[in-house]
Amino acid sequence: MAARSIKPVPWSTRAALVEDVIRNVARINSSEGVRLVRGSHIVTKRLFDHDRCYFFQGSDGRIIFAIPYEQDFTLIGTTDKDHTGAPKDVHCTDEEQDYLLAFASQYFAKPVTRDDVVWTYSGVRPLYNDGAKSATAATRDYVLSLDTTGAPLLNVFGGKITTYRRLAESALAKLTPYFPQAKPAWTARVTLPGGDFPHDGVAALTAKLAAQFPFLTPYHAGRMIRAYGTEAFTILGKAGTAEALGEDFGATLTEAEVRWLMTREYATTAADVVWRRSKLGLRLTADQITRLDRFMADAASRAISPAAE
Ligand SMILES: Cc1cc2nc3c(=O)[nH]c(=O)nc-3n(C[C@H](O)[C@H](O)[C@H](O)COP(=O)(O)OP(=O)(O)OC[C@H]3O[C@@H](n4cnc5c(N)ncnc54)[C@H](O)[C@@H]3O)c2cc1C
């Protein structure tokens, strides 16, 4: 088996797409690649007061959803737009916002307008480029492509949260012939961190948390269980009062939770905490987020300073 010479990918300067790695790093002549498809969302004030989702069908043949979101909001999405430019430079354009508003307004009793929008966000789907006519039609399935011209190189195109374990196991199955000592698939019945409770046990777990930590508001207890499951108990530890959770950053975000996110979930900035690990940014002011950023920078510098070791 011939060895490949693979140079490190410059992660710090740009996001490398799988096709960049295949062609520019592994130097394989391949026509396979990804199609970048932007999906944008709008978040509005709560448009309905039940906990079910709507799926709407549009005259363009697409569907969009309206989902109850973070208790006081409604999430409407998404779009399918071919994305040119860097994946990190992504935002919901005015055109996409108007498209989603007009689409949803066809179904709600009252039109949904820009005044209802409190936040927008977008992501880029790196889909396998199957040459489909439109971004909507491009396959959402992942594709695993094994190149054995040299040492085995497995290229992974696409992927979804709902199928990531299946993807990982399929990937290992493709590589097992080269690594016979690989462990057989084991993830089917293993819970995610904090997920070791019955799927219909959220209310019971929330009640248990509220009873153990009676100073939590119902919103706070519910949020902790939704975000952390059984790990919420560890985060709150032995606290007997709200003050024991340390600094209060607003919207029920406390120092105990921030420290957990920094040490266990690799959060380094306020944006990681209030947008990527939670959506508390919807409830915090710019000043509160700035204060959190300062706190985290300070905590990080103390953690790495020799004095703290
Ligand atoms: C519009 C859209 C709709 C989708 N819909 C669905 C769906 O309905 N169902 C489904 O199952 N999946 C869906 N997906 C796919 C799903 O979101 C992804 O598969 C999933 O988020 C991938 O998770 P991840 O943790 O691997 O990567 P990500 O969620 O992308 O997380 C990577 C994180 O790393 C950070 N990061 C990147 N580079 C660096 C760096 N150099 N240093 C530090 N941090 C860095 C990023 O900021 C990001 O927070 C959708 C994706 C998009 C874009």
The ligand as a MOL file (V3000), in Angstrom:
LIG
                    3D

  0  0  0     0  0            999 V3000
M  V30 BEGIN CTAB
M  V30 COUNTS 53 58 0 0 0
M  V30 BEGIN ATOM
M  V30 1 C -29.7860 25.3950 6.8570 0
M  V30 2 C -29.4650 24.0540 7.4310 0
M  V30 3 C -30.4890 23.1910 7.7400 0
M  V30 4 C -30.2150 21.9410 8.2760 0
M  V30 5 N -31.2690 21.1250 8.5890 0
M  V30 6 C -31.0300 19.9270 9.1480 0
M  V30 7 C -32.1040 19.0770 9.5140 0
M  V30 8 O -33.2820 19.4100 9.3160 0
M  V30 9 N -31.8170 17.8800 10.0800 0
M  V30 10 C -30.5290 17.4960 10.3330 0
M  V30 11 O -30.3360 16.4110 10.8620 0
M  V30 12 N -29.4820 18.2730 9.9930 0
M  V30 13 C -29.6930 19.4730 9.4050 0
M  V30 14 N -28.6480 20.2820 9.0640 0
M  V30 15 C -27.2710 19.7720 9.2300 0
M  V30 16 C -26.7620 19.9600 10.6380 0
M  V30 17 O -26.9780 21.2940 11.0640 0
M  V30 18 C -25.2680 19.6340 10.6370 0
M  V30 19 O -25.0930 18.3190 10.1610 0
M  V30 20 C -24.6890 19.7160 12.0510 0
M  V30 21 O -24.9000 20.9990 12.5870 0
M  V30 22 C -23.1990 19.4100 12.0170 0
M  V30 23 O -22.7490 19.4380 13.3430 0
M  V30 24 P -21.2360 19.6280 13.6890 0
M  V30 25 O -21.1520 19.7080 15.1830 0
M  V30 26 O -20.4510 18.5820 12.9830 0
M  V30 27 O -20.8220 21.0150 13.0370 0
M  V30 28 P -21.3680 22.4730 13.3210 0
M  V30 29 O -22.7470 22.4590 13.9130 0
M  V30 30 O -21.1260 23.2360 12.0650 0
M  V30 31 O -20.4030 22.9720 14.4760 0
M  V30 32 C -19.0470 23.3060 14.2030 0
M  V30 33 C -18.6890 24.4270 15.1720 0
M  V30 34 O -17.2840 24.6460 15.0970 0
M  V30 35 C -17.0490 26.0440 15.0460 0
M  V30 36 N -15.7800 26.2220 14.3550 0
M  V30 37 C -15.5040 26.0550 13.0490 0
M  V30 38 N -14.2040 26.2900 12.8120 0
M  V30 39 C -13.6540 26.5990 13.9950 0
M  V30 40 C -12.3220 26.9340 14.4100 0
M  V30 41 N -11.2980 26.9720 13.5560 0
M  V30 42 N -12.1250 27.1860 15.7130 0
M  V30 43 C -13.1500 27.1200 16.6100 0
M  V30 44 N -14.4200 26.8110 16.2770 0
M  V30 45 C -14.6600 26.5530 14.9880 0
M  V30 46 C -18.2230 26.6200 14.2890 0
M  V30 47 O -18.4160 27.9840 14.6110 0
M  V30 48 C -19.3650 25.7630 14.8230 0
M  V30 49 O -19.9580 26.2980 15.9790 0
M  V30 50 C -28.8810 21.5430 8.5130 0
M  V30 51 C -27.8270 22.4160 8.2060 0
M  V30 52 C -28.1230 23.6700 7.6770 0
M  V30 53 C -26.9910 24.5890 7.3570 0
M  V30 END ATOM
M  V30 BEGIN BOND
M  V30 1 1 1 2
M  V30 2 1 2 3
M  V30 3 2 2 52
M  V30 4 2 3 4
M  V30 5 1 4 5
M  V30 6 1 4 50
M  V30 7 2 5 6
M  V30 8 1 6 7
M  V30 9 1 6 13
M  V30 10 2 7 8
M  V30 11 1 7 9
M  V30 12 1 9 10
M  V30 13 2 10 11
M  V30 14 1 10 12
M  V30 15 2 12 13
M  V30 16 1 13 14
M  V30 17 1 14 15
M  V30 18 1 14 50
M  V30 19 1 15 16
M  V30 20 1 16 17
M  V30 21 1 16 18
M  V30 22 1 18 19
M  V30 23 1 18 20
M  V30 24 1 20 21
M  V30 25 1 20 22
M  V30 26 1 22 23
M  V30 27 1 23 24
M  V30 28 2 24 25
M  V30 29 1 24 26
M  V30 30 1 24 27
M  V30 31 1 27 28
M  V30 32 2 28 29
M  V30 33 1 28 30
M  V30 34 1 28 31
M  V30 35 1 31 32
M  V30 36 1 32 33
M  V30 37 1 33 34
M  V30 38 1 33 48
M  V30 39 1 34 35
M  V30 40 1 35 36
M  V30 41 1 35 46
M  V30 42 1 36 37
M  V30 43 1 36 45
M  V30 44 2 37 38
M  V30 45 1 38 39
M  V30 46 1 39 40
M  V30 47 2 39 45
M  V30 48 1 40 41
M  V30 49 2 40 42
M  V30 50 1 42 43
M  V30 51 2 43 44
M  V30 52 1 44 45
M  V30 53 1 46 47
M  V30 54 1 46 48
M  V30 55 1 48 49
M  V30 56 2 50 51
M  V30 57 1 51 52
M  V30 58 1 52 53
M  V30 END BOND
M  V30 END CTAB
M  END
